[in-house]
Amino acid sequence: MSGGSDSMAMLALAADWAKAQQGELRIATVDHGLRADAADEAAWVKDRCAEHGLSHDTLTWSETPNGNVQSAARTARYDLLANWARDLDLDAVAVAHTADDQAETFVMRLARGSGVDGLSSMRNDWVAQNMRWLRPVLAVGREDLRMYLTARGMGWVDDPSNSDTRYERVRVRKAMDDLARLGLDRDRLVSTAHRMAEARIALTQAAVDAAETCASVALGDVVFDAAAYVALPSETRHRLLAAAIRFVSGATYRPRYDALKEVEAQVLDGQRRTLSGCTMTLKAGELIVGRELNALRAETARPGEHWDGRWGVIGPETAQVRALGQAITDCKNWRATGHPRDRLMTTPALFEGTNLLAAPAAGFSCEGVELDGPRMTDFLNAILSH
């Protein structure tokens, strides 16, 4: 949590809840290292937590962002919080988005030309990165939370970046009064977002129904019957393709819609394309969404850990799990599996140094080695959980 009014109000409410329910409450502030005052603000929050008898941790983002700084910082924030919560064995993480955030996000996404998913209301309870997330003050306005803090004699910190018009959200926030005069006030925007969410539920179920008839999961890849896929409405096709890309790559967010449409058209035209760490090919009547080998170069794990976020491998403790890659040349019977070489190369294998110990998916295994990979039910759940 930051020291802003939304976060501080949620802190007070959560502290009261934890006391009444005798629950454990831990607080974390993410210092993105993007502002000189961020460390001081985290220390201020720590002091306020101490006044409530609450434990506080500061999580520091040490990477240098490239491209869209705000987007990179948001991704890092959720990654850091998820890792922190899992390490502490917490049940859920609460974030302090409000009704005002909901309305502002709707306007931002409308300006970008987002479809139903982008314009749908934020979820107040969802699972991502193996963690449950909550937005307990999503239905409450920012001013109401500030009045609540004032009544309790609690202060907050105003982030100077909230006045910096270089950021899109700040520009939208300044335009909200003008929109309200046109009848597009916060409550109207939030109401429309809720109706979009209802439409998203119906469209998602249609995608699940379609996936059950035209999709399968093999070697961790999503395989569509091309003829059945092409016959689907474009909305359903794009929803399925985006879900397949997220499922295979482990990405938190779906690709940009324009990029998705362009790649789909090229693949259906017979071209091989990559997007978001995935390869897409049309072969023998199948549209295959697979893992891009280059995206797996740095992926390592120990036996018993999840590899690439989706695979479980059991084997010698001294081994390391990596993508099979060019070591497929050591798998004499890979052709007997009936799977293409390039797809087998993206599956997990056990190595000791440079020596290949086992590659179960490629027909090279040994006693005590077990492989547990993604299933069709996992893909269906991934469609529903987005």
C-alpha positions, 0 to 999 in steps of 0.5 A, a space after each residue: 500500500 502507498 500512503 495515499 488516501 485510498 490505501 490509508 482508508 483501507 488500512 484502517 478498515 482492514 485493521 478493524 476487520 482483523 481485530 474483530 475477526 482475530 485474523 492476521 494482517 500484514 502490510 506491504 508498500 512497493 517502492 518502484 524507485 521511480 521517485 526520490 520521495 518514495 522511500 520516505 513515504 514507505 517509511 511513513 507508512 511503516 510508522 503508521 502501521 506501527 501505531 496500529 501494531 501492524 507488521 509492515 514490509 517495503 518491497 523494492 523494485 530494482 529493475 530499470 523499466 523499458 517502454 511503458 513505465 507505468 505498465 511495467 511498474 504495475 506488473 512489477 507491483 503485482 509480481 512483488 506483492 504475489 511473491 511476498 504474500 506466498 512467502 508469508 503463506 497469506 490467503 489473499 492480497 487486498 488492493 485499494 482501488 475505488 469507484 473513481 479508479 473504476 470510472 477513470 479506467 473505463 474512460 482510458 480504455 474507451 479512448 484506446 478502443 477497447 472491447 467488452 473485456 477492456 470496458 468491463 468493471 474491475 473484479 473485486 475478487 479474483 485469482 492470479 499468480 497463485 494468489 487471491 486478490 481483493 478490492 474491498 473498497 471498489 464500490 466506494 468513492 475517493 472523497 468518501 474515503 477521505 471523509 472517513 479518514 478525516 473523521 478518524 483523525 488520520 492523515 495521508 500522503 499526496 503523491 505528486 505524480 497524481 498531478 503530473 499531466 504526462 500520465 494518462 490517468 491524471 489527464 483523465 482525472 482532470 477531465 472527469 468534471 467535464 464528462 459529468 456535465 455531459 451526463 457521464 459522471 462517475 456513477 454512470 460510467 461505473 454502471 456501464 462497466 458493470 453491464 459490460 462485465 455481464 456481457 463478458 460473462 456470457 461471451 466467456 461462456 460461449 468461448 468455453 463451449 467453443 473450446 470444448 468442441 474445437 480445442 485440445 491441449 498437447 505438450 502444453 500447447 493449445 491446438 485448434 481444429 482450424 476449420 472449426 476455429 475459422 467457422 466461429 464468430 470473430 469475437 469468440 475466435 479472438 477470445 479463444 486465441 487470446 486465452 490460448 496465448 495467455 495460457 501457453 505463455 503465462 502472461 498476466 494480460 492478453 495481447 493488444 487486440 490490433 496485434 492479435 487480429 493481425 497475427 491471426 490473419 497472417 497465421 490463417 494465411 499460412 505464415 508462422 508468427 510469434 506473439 507474447 512468447 508464443 508461436 502460432 502455426 497452421 499445419 495439417 488442418 490445425 492452428 497450434 499455439 505453442 511456446 516460443 523456444 527463445 522465451 524459455 532460454 532463461 527458464 530453470 527450476 529444480 525437480 519438484 518446482 514448477 517450470 515455466 509456471 505450468 509443468 511439474 517434473 520429479 527427478 534427482 535433486 541434483 538435476 536442473 529443469 530446462 527446455 529440451 532445446 537442441 539436446 533433442 539430438 540425444 533423444 533417439 526415439 523422439 520420432 516415436 512419440 508422434 510429435 513434431 521436433 520443434 514442439 518437443 524442444 520446448 518441453 521440460 527436460 532434466 540436466 546435470 550441467 550440460 548432460 541430458 538425464 531425461 526428457 519424458 515428453 521426447 521418449 527419453 526417461 528413466 526410473 524416478 522421473 515423472 512429468 505433469 503437464 498442462 491439461 485441457 481442464 486447465 485451459 478451460 479454467 484459464 478462459 473462465 478466470 480471465 
